[in-house]
Amino acid sequence: RGRKNQGAGLPQLASGELGWATDAQELWIGNGAVSEGSPFVGNTKLLSEHDDLFAYAKTYSYKSTSSNYQTGASVNTPIQRTLQDRLDDRVSIRTFGANGDGTDQTASLQRALDQLYLNASSKGTELSRVVLYIEPGVYNISSKIHIPPFATIKGAGIDKTIIKSTSTIQQAFTTVNDTSIPGTPASDATSTTLNQARNIKISDLTIEVVSQTALELVSCKNSEFNNIKLKGPWVSNSSVGVTQGILFDSLSTAVTCQHNQFNNCKIEGFPNGIKSDDDIMHNDWKNCEIQTSWKGIDFGSATTLGTSGQLTGPINNIISNSYFDSISQHAIHIT
């Protein structure tokens, strides 16, 4: 035994000899001579409770059920990665403190979106465009969640990952442009065709609200919404409210909601399943289901032609292979 970081330091240990560094709390064993079969002369460090395992886990390489995969330039030089790199391949909402136990997770959800997609160190780069996985569970929110450009949110499936609004906030989710910074969402008045909400992808989850719009797309383009369920409290013969499953708002005819795709989306329990009075265009719904609504889709009923963002009202939108059930007034109402 001795001190590794003082005097002569760690000596050359004999074959099989143990050496304990009292100052560094490290345990070493001597390799022995090459003539004895050792691959090289020196000492080998033994891991203990005082070691950082991540610092030593640098030999991960893909094997699956066989070791016959060539991952590097040759069979003898496989690509090796650290455990830290391997774990960072997948970003879980649990990393930010949200565990889906039915308690208020607003701060954790918003912090994850802000730090992954708006952090100044990586904002606007391809490296920031990761997938945020939300594990199965119930995630209560008490205030609006702002979704920045390039956010990709993936749950475990409809009615497996449930984000539930517990207050009377105006919207559960709303999109914002990329002049937003963590903790300070930008106003849509600052949106342009270059910075507007875009390339957002949300899939495999349920958004449930108590009295408000579930998803508000504000000047949002080129985004995808797949296999999601939006659930509200409205039932047939209730008074007509002003909430929507999906609401589209546009700053102007140029900075608008366009080229968004919705596939296998289920919307139920809203006075208006899908609503817009603005100049939205080229949005596409396929294999969707809207039920228990006053109007399934309402386009243009409150459009004031000639005002900013309402020069035409909604145009060139496509609804195909979709299903409407228990609709009080119109499945599709275009004014």
ABEGO torsion letter per residue (X at the ends): XEBAABEAEBBBBBBGBBBBBAAAGBBBBBAEBAAAGBABBEBBBBBBAABBAAAABAABBBAEABAABBABABAABBBBBBAAAAAAABBBAAAAGBAGAGBBAAAAAAAAAAAAAABAAABGBAAABBBBBBBBEBBBBABBBBBBBGBBBBBAEBGABBBBBABABABABBBBBAABBBGBBBBAAABBAAABBBGBBBBGBBBBBAABBABBBBGBBGBBBBGBBBBBABBBGBBBBABBABBBBBABAABBBBGBBBBGBBBBGBABABBBABBBBGBBBBGBBBBGBABABBBGAABBBGBBGBAAEBBGBBBBGBBBBGBABBABBBX
